[in-house]
């Protein structure tokens, strides 16, 4: 899996993948998440496509009564809950809603 910063991708990168040795020498850069989903849309995906119990409680989307999905003051999505199969499944579903660059 490669993570590239927006604006730095070019055709040469696709034709000549970076070797492991060169990649280890490169400075890391943050991934960019594009297409931040709405919580209402995420609720429908959890219910309809994955058969999970999801509902809003006090403005927080809860899933299977063990995972909470909410937005912080900056508008970023926060995922909270005990580490479990449900947590990792919801996290994967959430990440699948993004385009990761």
C-alpha positions as CSV (number, residue, x, y, z in Angstrom):
1,X,0.0,0.0,0.0
2,X,1.4,3.4,-1.0
3,X,0.2,6.7,0.4
4,X,0.9,9.8,-1.6
5,X,0.3,13.4,-0.9
6,X,-2.1,15.3,-3.1
7,X,-0.4,17.0,-6.1
8,X,2.7,14.8,-5.9
9,X,1.5,11.8,-8.0
10,X,2.8,11.5,-11.5
11,X,2.9,9.0,-14.3
12,X,6.5,8.0,-13.5
13,X,5.5,7.0,-10.0
14,X,3.1,4.4,-11.4
15,X,5.6,3.1,-14.0
16,X,8.5,2.9,-11.6
17,X,7.3,1.9,-8.1
18,X,9.6,2.9,-5.2
19,X,11.8,0.1,-3.9
20,X,11.7,-0.8,-0.3
21,X,15.2,0.5,0.4
22,X,14.4,3.9,-1.2
23,X,11.0,4.1,0.5
24,X,12.7,3.6,3.9
25,X,14.9,6.6,3.2
26,X,12.0,8.9,2.2
27,X,10.5,11.2,4.9
28,X,6.9,10.2,5.8
29,X,4.0,12.4,4.9
30,X,0.4,12.4,6.1
31,X,-2.3,10.6,4.1
32,X,-5.2,12.8,2.8
33,X,-8.7,11.5,3.4
34,X,-11.2,12.8,0.7
35,X,-15.0,12.6,0.7
36,X,-15.9,12.9,4.3
37,X,-19.2,11.1,4.7
38,X,-22.3,12.4,6.5
39,X,-23.2,10.5,9.6
40,X,-26.8,9.9,8.3
41,X,-25.4,8.3,5.1
42,X,-23.0,6.2,7.2
43,X,-26.0,5.0,9.3
44,X,-27.8,3.9,6.3
45,X,-24.7,2.0,5.0
46,X,-24.3,0.3,8.3
47,X,-27.9,-0.8,8.4
48,X,-28.7,-1.6,4.7
49,X,-25.4,-2.9,3.4
50,X,-23.9,-4.6,6.6
51,X,-27.0,-5.5,8.7
52,X,-25.7,-3.7,11.8
53,X,-27.9,-2.0,14.4
54,X,-27.2,1.7,14.1
55,X,-29.1,4.7,15.6
56,X,-28.6,8.2,16.7
57,X,-28.5,8.9,20.5
58,X,-28.0,12.5,21.5
59,X,-26.4,13.4,18.2
60,X,-24.0,10.5,18.3
61,X,-24.3,7.6,15.9
62,X,-24.1,4.4,17.9
63,X,-23.6,1.0,16.3
64,X,-24.5,-2.3,18.0
65,X,-24.5,-0.3,21.3
66,X,-20.7,-0.7,21.5
67,X,-19.3,1.8,19.0
68,X,-19.9,5.6,18.9
69,X,-19.3,7.7,15.8
70,X,-19.4,11.5,16.2
71,X,-17.9,14.7,14.9
72,X,-15.5,16.8,17.0
73,X,-15.6,20.6,17.2
74,X,-13.4,20.8,14.0
75,X,-15.9,18.7,12.1
76,X,-13.7,15.5,12.0
77,X,-15.2,12.1,12.5
78,X,-14.3,10.4,15.8
79,X,-14.7,6.7,16.3
80,X,-14.9,5.4,19.9
81,X,-15.5,2.1,21.5
82,X,-14.0,-1.0,23.0
83,X,-11.7,-2.8,20.7
84,X,-13.8,-5.7,19.3
85,X,-14.8,-7.3,16.0
86,X,-17.6,-4.7,15.8
87,X,-15.2,-1.8,16.3
88,X,-12.9,-3.0,13.6
89,X,-15.7,-3.8,11.2
90,X,-17.2,-0.3,11.7
91,X,-13.8,1.3,11.3
92,X,-13.2,-0.6,8.0
93,X,-16.7,0.5,6.7
94,X,-15.9,4.1,7.7
95,X,-12.5,4.0,5.9
96,X,-14.2,2.5,2.8
97,X,-16.3,5.7,2.5
98,X,-13.1,7.8,2.0
99,X,-10.7,8.0,-0.9
100,X,-7.3,7.8,0.7
101,X,-4.5,9.6,-1.1
